[in-house]
C-alpha cells in the first residue's frame, strides 16, 4: 500500500481523467532520514506547505516516475509490474496517491 501522511482529502480525479498527463512539482526534494523517505518543500513552496510528506518505497517509485510527464494509466501499469499485489488494489492506490498529490499541489 502507498503511504501518504496527510489530513483528510477530497478526491480530485474524475473518471475521465485517468488518461491525464501529470508531472511532479519540482519544489519538493526527497530526503532519506533514518528509515523514512520524506518529501521536503524547497524555495517558495516552504511558505505554502506545513511540514513534510512521508513516503514508502512505492510512493518514492511513483514520485521518481513523475519526474517527467506521465499518463495515469501508465503509472498504474508501471507500479503493477514492479510490485507484487492485487492489481485492483494497486490501481486504486495509485489513483488515491495521485489524487492526494494533486490536492496539495505536488503535481502540476
N, C-alpha and C positions, 0 to 999 in steps of 0.2 A: 504494500500500500504506500501511497505517497503521503508524506508528512509536510504540512504547512501550518505552523502555529500562528493563527490569526484570530481575529474576532469573527463573529457570525457574519457571513457574507451572502448576498443575494446572487442568484445565478445570472450571468451576463450573456452567455451564448444562447442563441436561439437555434432551433433545429436546422435552419437553412445556413447557419454559419459554420458548419463542420468542415467545409472545404476552404474556409477563410485562411488567408496568409497572415501569419503572426511572426513577430520578431521581438526579442527581449529589449528592454530599456537598458542601455549600457551605463546608466548612472548607478549601477549596483555591481559590487565586486564579490567574488566568492572568497571566503576566508575559512581555513580549517583551524579550529580552535579545540584542542584536545581531540575528542572523538566526534565533535559536532561540525557540521557543514553549515556555514552562515552566509546569507546574502546581506551585505552591508551597504547602505546608501553612501554615495560619494558626491562631492560637489554640491550644487544647489539642491539636490534631492534630499540631503540631510534635513533641510528645513521642513520638508513635506512628509517625511517618514518618521514615525515614532518607534524607534528601536530597530530590530533586525528580524530576518526570517530564517528559520531553521529548516534545512532540507535533509532528506535521506538520500541514499545512493540513486534512487530512481528520479527524485526531484532534481538532483545535480545533473544526471544524464539528460533530462529534458531541458534544463537550463542551458547546457552546452549545445544541444541541438538548436536552440532558439537564437544562437549567435547570428545565424543568417535566416532570412525569411523561410518559414516552413508552413506547409499545409497541415491543418489539424489532423486530417485523416492519415497523413504520412507520419506524424508524430505518434499516433496510436499504433501504427504498424511497426515502427522502429522499437517502441517500448515492448511490444508483444514479442518481437523477435529476440530482443536482448534478455528479457526477464521471463522466467517461468511463472505460470499462473493462469487463472481463468481468464480467457480472452474478454469476456463480457465485463468482468470486474476491472481489468486493465483499461479497457476503453472508457469505462465510466470514470475511473480515477484520473485518467489523462484529461478528460473534459472538465472535471471538477477542479483540477490543478490549474488548467488554463483559465477557467472562469475566475478563480481566485487571483491569479496574476493580472488579469485584465482589470478587475475591480480595484486593485490597489495601485495600478499604474505601472506594473513591471513589464507589461507588454505594450508595444507601440502599434 
